[in-house]
């Protein structure tokens, strides 16, 4: 029996949606990393019960950290993006987390920069607070070891292609790291939106909304580029088609990043039928009822979509591109400087 709701929320489901195609479905994925990170910090004496944990978040990590703080008797201070909605603000308030929300901005880099600058101000005023640094501290890898063990137990030791949004680098990077300790043949496929510096697509803009949480306008220290074999870049329209098809065909109601990962995994599985493909569904589809699922009649058939094969980021084009990354180093714009962030 679970001792706290966060433990139940953080436990994923493994769903075989098709022959050789598996969905790793979370209600809220970042609860896994936040819980394990806070527990490790307490166990090592880096923080104590009652301390204040602070971080920047566009939404999902804010909820995850608030739950972890509630579970372990900590205080939580979030500097939130403009994308934090009314439902989440209310939940954070009731959970006892303090939210500072940044003013509206159409510039993602400016929004992220403002949040980091505000975190630094808070730390100068309150040096006893602990900055969780979800984007840069590899303590956020720890929670995924148990998930990787379960994947290995239930899918076996055969060839596996793991597909998921890159984001902060902790989820897909950690899962691949721990799975590769158990099996020699694990390929890692990262999913990115256009406009993200992480794998060099900042020069290509998506005319629709940015897919939240799987890219970045600033360098992230937790992204280990050498772990990735392949990268897919997907625009909003392609991800929408994936999300709608996943719900219509398999009854899995998940977010926009999941639609992108599903589309990429579906293609990878079809190209290499001898390999199982597992894609990460990071959260549910509730945030996207109007912007994605309300537009389901516009969705293209996934059978009609295919990526453009490119040799480098300079060849990227909408709506879907694929590149063999082969463990290459980070692009210059994605390298974290010694004094950055």
N, C-alpha and C positions, 0 to 999 in steps of 0.2 A: 504494500500500500504506500502511495506517495505521501510525503510529509508536507508538501507545498504544491500549489497549482503550477508553479514554474516547472517542476519536474515532469508533470504530465504534458504541459505545452511544449517542452523541449524534446519530447520523445517522438521521433519521426515514424511514419508508416512506410513500408516497402510494398509497392503495388506493381504487379506485373500487368502493364497496360496492353502489351502485345507480345508476340513471340520474340524473345530476346531483348525486349525494351521494358525497362523498369523505372518507375517513378519513386524517388525518395522525397516523400511529402511531409513538410513541416507545417505546423500551424503558425509558428513564428520562429524561424531558424536561429536568429541571433541569441535567443534565450540560452541555447547550448553553450555558446562561447562566453556569454556574460556570466552565467552561473559558475562555470568551471574557473573562469578568471578570478572572480571574487573569492571563491573558495580557496584557490591557490594563494592569493594575496593574504588571506586570513591565516592559512596554515603556515606560511613562511614568516609571518609577523610584519609584513610590509604595511598592513593596515590592521586596525582593531575595530571590533564592533562599536558602532556609534560614530565612526569616522564618516566624513563626507567624500563621496566619489563624484567626480565631475567629468563630463565629456561633451563633445559636440555630436549632434545627430540630425539626420534628415527625417527620422521618425521611428523606424523599427528598432534600432539599437536603444533609443530612449526608453521604449517600453520594456525591452529585455533587461536593461540595467536597472530600471525601476523595480521590476520583479525580483531581480537578484538581490537588490538592496532590501526589499521587503522581506525576502527569505532569510537574510543573514543579519538583520538588525542594523543596517547602514543608512546613512542619509544620502540622498541622490540630488544632484544639481545638473540639469541639462541645459545646454545652449542649443536651441533648436532652430532648424531651418524654417523658412516661410512655408514649407510643405507640410508641417505638422498640422493636422486637421482638428476640427472641434471634438470629434470622438476621442482621439488620442489625448488631446489636452485635458479633457474631463477625466479620463482614466488616470493620467499622471497626477492630477490634482488630488483625486481620491486616494491614490496609493501613497501620497505624501511626498512625491517628488517635486522639486522646484524647477519650473520651466521658464527660461528666458527665450523668447522667440524673436528672431531677427526681423527687421523691417522688410517689406516686400522688395524683391530684386528679380530682374529678368536675366541677370548674369550669374550663372552657377558658380564660377570661380570667385566672384565678389562675395557671394553668399557664404561659400566655404571659408574664404579668407577672413571675413568678418567674424564668423563663429570661432575660428581658431584664435584670432586676436582677443576676443572677449574671454575665452578660456584663460589665456595668459594673464589678462587683467585680474580675473578672479583668483588665480594662483598667487599673484603678487600680493593681493589683499588678504588672502587666506593661505599662507604657505603650508598649513597642515592638511589641506585638502589633497586628495590623490587623483591625478589625471589618469584616466583609464587608457587613453591613446589607442582607441579601437583600430585605428588605421595603421599603427606602427609597432605596437607591442605584441610580440608573438605569444604572449600569455593567452591570447585569444584562440590559439591553435588547439589548446589542451582538450577542450570539450568534445572535439571531433574524433578523438581516438576510439571512444566507445561506439560511436556511430560507424566508424570504419570497420571495427570488429564485427558488428552486426551485419554489415553489408557483405563482408567476407564469408561469414557463416551461412548466410541465406542465398548468396549467389554462386558460391563455390570459388575455386581457384583458377577457373578458366580465364581466357583473355577478356578484359573488361575495358570499355571506354567510358570514362566519367565526364559528364558534360554539365556545366553550370556557369552562372554569372560570376565574373571575377570579383567585382566590388572591392572590398578592402583586402582581399587576398586570403583571408583566414579560412573560409569554408572550403572552396575547391582545392586550394593549396594544401590545407591540413588533411583533408580526406585523401588526396593523392599520396601525400607523404606517409600516412599511416597504412594505407592500402598497399603501397609498394613495399612496406616492411613484411607483408604477408604474401604477396604475389609478385612475380617478376614482370608480368605482362599487364600493366595498367597504363593506359593512355589518358592524358588529361587534355580536355578540350575546353577552352575558356570562351565565354560569351561576353561580348562587349556592345555598347551602343555607339553610334557615331558621335563624334564630339569629345571623346574621352582621351586623355593624354596617356593612359596606362599602356596601351599597345600602339599608340601613334596615330589615332584617328581624329585628333583635335581640329584638323583642317577641313573636315567634312561635317556639315551640319544637317540635322534631321528637321524638316519643316514641321513635323508634328511634335508632340511632347517627348521629352527625354525619358528613357526607361530608367526609373529611379533605382539606385542602389547597386548597379552592376558596372558602372564606370566612374570616372572622376575627372575633375578639372585640375587637380593638384596631385603631386606624387604621393604614393602610399608605400610605406616601408614594409608592410606585410605581404606585398605581392612579390613572389619569387618567380621571376620570369622564366628561369631555367627549368621550372617544373612543367611548363606548358608545351605540349606537342603541336597543338593546332589552335587557331583562334577564328571564331566566327563573329562578324559584325552584323547586327540586324537593326533595321529601322523600325519605327513604331508600327507601320502597316504590316510588316512581316510578323512581328511579335504578336500583334492583334490576331492575325490569322491563326497562329499557333495556339494562343489562349482559347480562342473560340473552338477550334478543332478538338483540343484536349477536353473541353467540357462537353461538347456535342457527341464526340465519339467514345469517350471513356468516362464521362461524368465526373471528372476531376476539376474542381473549381479552384483555380489558382491564379496568381498575379501575372503581370505582364512579363517580368523577367523569366517566369516559368514557361510562358508561351514561347519565348525566344529559345530557351534551353531545349524545350520539347522539339521544336522545329529542327534545331541543329542535331539533336540526338537521333531523331527520325531519319535525317539524311545520312548521318554517319553509319547508322545501323544498316540502312539500305545499301550503302557502298561497300560495307564489309560485313556481310551476313554471318561470318564465322565468329564475330565478336559480339558479346552482350554489350548493350549500351544502357547506362543508368544516368538519368538527368535529375537535377536538384530542383525541387519546387520549394522555394524559400518561404512563401507565405500564402495565405488564402486570397481569393479574388475580390474580397469585399471593397477594397479601396478603388477598384476599377469597374464597379457596376455601371456607372454612367459613361466613363471615358472609353471603355473597351467593350464590355458585354452589351451595353445599350446600342452599340454600333455593329452587332453581330451580322446583320444583313449585308454589311459592306465587306465582310471578310473574304479574302481570296481563298480558293481551294489550296490546301497545302500541297496537293499533288502537282499543282501548276507552278510551284515555287522551287527555285534551286539557287544555290550560291554562285556568285562569280568567283572563279579561282584567280587569286592575285599572288604576285611574287613579292610584293612589298606594300607598306601602308600608302605609298604615293599612288598606287593603282586603285585604291578603294573607291567604290561607288555604291549608291543606294540601289535597291533596298536591302541587299544581302551579299556579303563578301566572305570568302574563306581563304585562309592562308596557313601553310605549314610553318609553324613557328620554330619547331625543333630545338627548343631550349635556348633560343637566342637571348642575349642580354637585353636589359630594358632600354627603350629609346631614351635619348638624352633628356627629353622633357619629363620623363617619368622617374628619373633618378633623384632620390631624396638627398638634398644637400645636408651638410653637417649641422647647419643652424636653422634648417627649414622646419616649419610646422611643429 
